[in-house]
C-alpha cells in the first residue's frame, strides 16, 4: 500500500508538471473555439507524457477500425480518472467531454471545463438541459462528444457498472450520429477512482473499442433499447475480461 501511495504522488506530480509545462500552449488555444482542435492535440500529448512517465500505458483493442473523419458520441464505463486520459488518447479528431459541474473549479480541469468541455449540474433540470443543448451544438459542428453514461464513478470496490442514463443515447438518435461503446476493462486495477484510497501502480490499461452503432434508422422511441444494447455489449466485455 505504501508503494502504491508513493506511486500516486509521483503520478499526480507528473500530471501537474506536464500541465504547467504545456499550460501556455493550452491557454493560447483555449481562447478561441477554432483552436480547440489544437488544444485537444496538446491534451493528448499531456496525457501520454504524464502517464508514461510513471509507467502507465494504454492498449486499445478495436473491433473495427474507426473512421475519425466522422462525428461520434463515445460512451465509456467509468471506474478511474485514467478513463479520461484513455479517451483523450483514443479520439483522433476534435472532441469534448461532458463532466460534473465541480470540475470547473479544479486546478487542472478548470481550464478545459471553462472552454472546450461541457460541465453539467445534474441536480438542476434546467442546467442539465442547457448543458445537453450546448454539447448538441458542438456535435452539430463536428465535434465528437465523450459522455460517461453512468454519470459518475461508482462507490463499490471492486467496481460494478451502474445503470446508464438515457441522455447520450437519445441525443445520438436525435442528431443521427453513431454511438461508440468503449469498455475500460482494468483501469481501476491501475488506479481506482482518483487513487486517494488505494493509490496507483504502473500497468497497462486495456481499452476495448466496440464497433460503432448507427442511429440514423432509429427514432427517439428506441432510446431505451439503444441504451440497453450498449450496456449489454459493455457488460459482456467486462465479464469476459
Secondary structure by P-SEA (a helix, b strand, c coil): caaaaaaaaaaaaaaaaaaaaaaaaaaaaaccccaaaaaaaaaaaaaaaaaaaabbbbbbbbcccccccbbbbbbbbbcccaaaaaaaaaccccbbbbbcccccccccccccccccbbbbccccaaaaaaaaaaaaaaaaabbbbbbccccccccccccccccccaaaaaaaaaabbbbbbbbbcccccccccccccbbbbbbbbbbbbccccccccccccaaaaaaaaaaaaaaaaaaac
